[in-house]
């Protein structure tokens, strides 16, 4: 290393984690040596797993404790299942990820495509590339260290639910300030961060209330002690004043007790209400199951719903009901619009027109590629490769809807895999709405359906209509985003996708979909 190589501030050991393929060990050794020259000791599996320690657990702990996750991109690391698991864990923990390219390859993880790459190829200057890597690691370093420190404490608390791991005093205030920071920095806090800090504040508030009650009791005792020491001449007056003050204090405590009792009763009423709602759901299970099957839910999704907690069950059923109401309102809106268009004396520009039922021809499907939302973009080449691979492995089926309530002069095609839903029920609904269907015959992912992509020629009403149809069938939609890389070839397509990266994200609320413009989340 030359004299211009930047140095790091003093940091703890192993705050960098390097994920790589064994075939690139020689390069990683060179990178490790460069870090050691600037007093850094990154976590590497050949030197940081003690003898006898379970290696997978040690790797997981190394990722949890690292501020920065460095992924060495080569064809071997991209193909490695273990490297993929390490990257998935870093993504789940919202770690700062820095991809460095040793040997170029096209098929990379979608998350990596939206990040800035640093090139360490044979043709690149190692020292220049290393200085760029140092600068990236040092960016917002204090913020990233706080992210790691709070995440580590949150994980310890999550394992044992021991209140001793919770934050208090200045640590709690500092964590709340960090969480509420208006600056949009990466990596963003995880849901575990938010739960941990909220629980810390809840327990701190309870401790404060308990301490206040203790202080009041001590004041009463001090008053009684003073009364016993006053002279006999003023004893009657002092005792009367002390008793009066004590009575006022006791009355105040009694009022506080009564307020707490009212809160407890309110909580009981809320719990009883949930229990009654649960009983009604249980009594109406037969009707509910029949309706859910009609909407397109599978036996597995219905069983999962009925076995969930009362609160979750009530919320999910309400979402399905709202989706059904919004579905019918949107259909009425479209039918009304096309009826008005029919009465116009001139040619209407409406994309919807009434047409007689037609046959249902089966034609070869167009190539379809799954594309992530704007916040999870993937490379154009990667998407096209995935599309070709999918079509070569599975037979597609394109259906033009017959007996449709509406038929579009500009057709809209729905591309989806019939997974997590009843294929026949959902196909019947979408065909009735006048959509063309491109149905894939097999799933290429174990992730549940959770995302919609749409082309620029597709109306918001049509996209939302598909979302309502899927939510009625038990699908939890988490992203609704336009195509970017495939915008030209998918201009009139709505694609239903499944991304593992969205597993922990909250589902979109039906009211949010109904009342807001696309894309969602904004």
N, C-alpha and C positions, 0 to 999 in steps of 0.2 A: 504494500500500500504506500502511496506517496504522501507527502506532507500536507496535501490539500484535502485529504480524507477527513470529513467532519466527524466530530466526536459526539457521543450521547451524553445526556445528563445521567447522574448516578441513579440507577434503577435496580430493582430487585432481580434476582436470578430467575431465568426461565420465563421471562415475560413475552418471549416470542416462541411460536410453535411453527415448525417447518414440516409440511406434509409433502411427501415425495414418493416416487417409485424406487425400489431397490436398485433398478438398473441405472439410476442417476446418482448413485451414492458418491461417486468420485466428484461430481460437480457440487453436491451438497456439502461434502467435506471441505472443498475450497471456500464455499460460502460461510461455513462454520468458522473456518480459520480467519476469514476477513472480519467476522463479528468479534472474535476474541481479540483481535488487534485494537478494537475500539471498546474493550472492556465489556463485551456482551457475551452472554452464555445462553444461546437459544435452546429450547427443548427439542431434542432429537432422540428418536427411539433407540439408537444403538448405544447411547450413553446415559440416558435418564430413566431407565427401567431397572430397578434393583433386582438382584437374583432372587427368584422365588416369588416375586410380585406378579399378580395376574396382569398380563400385558395389556389387554383391552381396557381394563379398569384404569391402569396407569395412563394410557393414552387419553382416555376421557377426562381424567383429572388434569392432565397437561393442557388440554384445550380449554377447560374451564378457567384455569389460572392464568392463561396468556392474555395479554392486551391485544396482540396482533397475531393473526393467522396467515402465514405465508404459504401459498400453494404453488408448487413448482409444476408448470404446465409442460408436459411432454405427451406423446401418444401413449406411453406406458402408464403414466399417472392417471390420465383420463380414463383408461380402460380398467384400472385397478378398482376392485370392489372396496378394499380397505381404505384407499384414498377417498373414494366416494362417501364412505361412512364418516370419515373424519370431516370432510367438507360439509356434509349434512348436519353434523353436530355443531359446527361453527356457525352455520346459517341459523339453526334453531336457537342458538344462544345470542344471536345478533352480534357476533364478533366482527371486529374490523378485519376485512379480508383483503390481502394484497396479492394478486396473481403475478408471478414472474415467469416469463417464457424462456425455457431452455431449448426446446425443440418444438416447432410449430405443428399444430394439428387443428382440424376444423371442428370435430365433434367435442365441444366443451360444454360444461354445465351452464344452463341459462343464466344463473346468477353471475358467473364469471364474465359473461359477455357485456354486462353493463358497467363493469369496473375498469379502471385504468390499468393497463398492463405495463410492466417494466421488462424490457428485453435483455436477456443474458445469453443470447445465442453465441455460437462459436465466432460469428462475424462481428459481434458487438464488443465494445471496450468494457471489460469487466469493472474497472475502477469507476468509470462514468456511471455505469448502471448501478453500482453499489451506492454511490453518492445519492442518486435518485431514490433508491430504496430507503436509505437513512432519513432523507427529508420526508418521505411519506410516513415513516414510522413516527417521526417527531411531531407531525401535524396534530394539533389539539391533544397533546399527550396527557395533560392533566385531566381532561374530560374522559379520555379513554381509560385511564387508570381508575378513575372513580367508577366507571361502568363495570370494570372487572372486579374491583373490591366489593361493591355492593352485590354483584351477581354471586360472588363466592359466599358471602354471608347469607344471601337469600337461599342458596342451595342448601347450606348447613341447616338453616331454619326449616326448610321444606322437608328435609329428611326426618327430623325429630319433633317438629312443631314445639320446640323448647323456647319459651319466651325470653330465656337468657340470651338468645342470639339476636333479639330485636334491637333496633336502634333507639337511643335515648339522648336527650339533651342536645348539645351542639351537633353531634353526629346526625341526629334525626333532622334538625333544621337544615343542615348542610345538604343532606340527601334530598329533602323536599325542594330546596332551591335548585339543585341540579336537575331534578325531574321536571320542574316548572320552567326551566330556562327557555326563553323565547328563541334562542339561536338554534337553527336546524343543523345539528351536527351528526356525523356518523361515527360509530353505529348508534342506532336509536335504542332507547330502553326497551327491555322485554316486558311481557306481561308479568313475569315473575318479579321483576324489579318493582312494578307498580303495586302488586299485592303485598310484597314485603314491606314497602314503605308505608302503605295504608294501614297494615296491621300494626306496625310500630307506633304510628300516631294514635290508633285506637287504644292500645294498651297504655301508652303514656298519658292519655287523657283520663283513663280509668284510675291510674296511679295517682294522678294529681287530685282527682275528686276524693279518693280515699285519704290522702295526706291532709286535705283540708278538713275532713271530718275529725281526724286525729288531733289537729291543732285546736279545733273548737273544744274538744273534750278536755285538753290540757288547760285551756283558759278557765274552764269551769272549776277544775281542781285547784288552780291557783287562787281563784276567787274565794273558794271555801277555806283555803289555808290562811289567807289574809284575814278573813272574818274571825277565825279562832284566836288571832293575836291582838285584836283591837281591845281597847279598854272597855270596862263594863259600862261606862257612861255612854259610850257611843255604840255599844254592842247591838242594841235593838235596831238602831237606824242602819248600821252596816249590814246586819243580817238581813233586814228587810230588803235593802238595795241589792244585796248579793242574790237573794232568793228571786227577786224580781228579774234581775238580769239572767239568772240561770233559767227561770221559767221562759223568758223570751228566747233564749238560746235553744232550749228544749222544744219550744213551739216551732222555731225555725227548722230544727231537725225533723220534727213531726211532719211539717209541711213538705219537706224534701222527701221523707219516706212516703207520704201520700202521693206525691208526684211520681215517684218511682213505681208505686203500686199501680197507678193509672197506666203508666207505660207498660208494665208487665201485663196488665189486663188487655191492653191494646194488642200486644204481641200475641197473647193467647187467642184473641179474636181473629187475628190475621192467620195464625196457624190453623184454627178451627175452620176458617174460610177455605184455606188450602185443602184441608182434609175433606170438607164438603165437596169442593170441586173435584178432588181425586175420587170421592165416592161416586159422584155423578158420572165421571169418566168411566169408572169401573162398571157401573150399571149399564152405561150406553156403549160398552165395548163392542157388542155385536153390531150395532148400527155404525159405530165409528170405523170398525174394521171393514165393513162392507163398502162404506163411502171411500175409504182410503184406497181399497183395491180398485174401485171404479176410477179414481183419479190416476192410478198407475203405480201405487206403492207396492213393493215386493213384500213377501212374507217376512224376510229378514229385517227390513227397515221397520215394519209394523211391530215386530217383536222387540226391536231395540227401543222404539218409542214407548211401548207399554211397560217396559222394564226400567225406564228412566225415573228420576225423582219427580215428585208431584209438581214442583215449580217448573222444571224443564218440560214435563209432559204438557202442562197447561199452556206454556208459552208456545210450544211447537204446534199444538192443535189450533191455537189462536192465529198463528202465522199461516197455517194451511187454510183456515176459514177466510182470512183477509186476502190471501192469494186467489181463492175461489171467487170472492166478491169482485176483486179487481179484474180478474179474468173476464167475468161476465160483463162488467162495465165497459171494458175495452172492446169486447166483441160487439156490444150494442153500439158503441161509438163508430166502429168500422162499418157495420151494416147500415147505420143511419147515413154515414158519409157517402157510401156507394149508392144508396137509394136517392139521395139528393143529386148525385152526379148523373143518375139515369134520367132525371127530369130536366136537365139542362138542355137548351136548344142547340148548343154548339158542342164540339168535341171537348170532353173534360180532360184536364191534365192529371186527374187523380190516378194514383198507381193501382187502384182497386176497382174492379168491375165485375158485375154479375155475369156468370157464364153457365151454360148447361153442363151437367155432369159429363165427364169424359172418361175414357178408359184409363187404365193404370199401366202404362208401358214400363218395362224394365230395361234400362240402358246401362252401359258400363259407367261407373262413378268417376267423377273428376278426381284428380290428385288432391288430397287434403292434408294439410300440415298443421299441427298444433302450435300455437304461438302464445307466449306469455303476455301478461298485461304490460302497460307502459313502464311500471315500476320493476318488471322482471323481464326485460327484453332478451331476445336471443338472436344470434346471428342469422342472416338470410341464408347463407350456405347450410348452416346446421338445420334450419327448418326444412329446407328443400330435401336434404338427405333423409331427415326423419319421415317426410311425406312419402318419398319413394320407397323407403324401407317398409313403412306401414302398408302401402298399397300392394307391395310384392308379397307380403305375408298373409293378408286377409282379403277375402272377396268382398267387394262393396255392393250395395243395392241402392239404386236410385228410383224413387217412387214419385209420380206426379199425382197429387191428391184428386180423388174422385168424390162425388157427392159433397163437394165443399160448399160451405156457406158463402165464402168469398173466393174469388180467383183473381190473381193479380195479372195485369197486362205486362208488368215486368216481374218475372218469377223470382221468388226468394227461396233459396235452398237451405234446409237445416241439415248440418253434418253432425252425426253423433254416434257413439257406441251404445248399444242397448244394455248398459250395465247400471246397477243400482235402481232400476225402474222396471215396471212390467212392460215389455216391448210392445205387446199387442195394444194395451190400453193407451199408451202414449202415442204410438203410431196412429191410432184411430183419431185421437184428438188433433194432432198436428195436421193430418190429412184433411180433416173436416175444416180446418182453418185455411185451407188452400195453399199450404206450403208444399214445395217439393222436398223429398227426403233423400238424403244420401246416408244410408245406414251401414255402418261397418259391422262385420260379422264376428269380431273378436276384440277384446280389450288389450291394449298394449301397456297398461299401467295398473298397479294395485291401488292407486289413489282413487277416492270417490269423486264423482262428477262435482265440480265446484266453480266453474268459470265459463263465461260466455264471451265470444269474440263476434264482432259484427263488421260488415263491410260498409263502405260509404254510401251505397245506394239503398241501404235498408233503413226503414223508418224506425223511430224510437218506439212507436206503438207495437210494431212487430217484434222488436227485441224484448220489450217488457212482457208481451203476450207469451213468448216462449219461456221467459223467466217464471211467470205465474204458473204455467203448465207444469214445469219441473218442480217448483216448490210444492204444488198440490200433490205431486207424486213422491214427496219426501226428500227431495234433493235440497241441500243447503248451498245457495249461490253466494259466493264470497267476492267475486270480481266480475264486472261487466265492462269490457274494454274494446276499443276499435282495433282492427288489424293495422299493423304498421309495415312490417317487412313484406307481408303478403297482400297489401292493400289493393293492388291492381288485379290480381287473379281471383281475389275473394270479394269483389265489390258488392255482389248480391248474395252473400252467404252469411248465415248465422251458425257459428261452430260451437258445440258444447264440448268443453275440455275438462281435464282432470290434472291438477298440479299438486305434487306432494308438498311443495313449499308452502301451500296455503292451508295445510292441515290444522295449524294452530290459530289461524286467523278467524275472527268472528264473522258469522254469516250476515249478509245484508238483510235489514229489516224490510218487510213488504212495504210498510208505509214510506220508508226511505226510497225504495224503487219507484213507488207510485208518484211521489210528490216532487222528486228531483229529476233534473235532466241528466242524460248520460254524458260521459262515462261515470261509473261508480266503482270504488269510492273516488271522490274527486281529489 
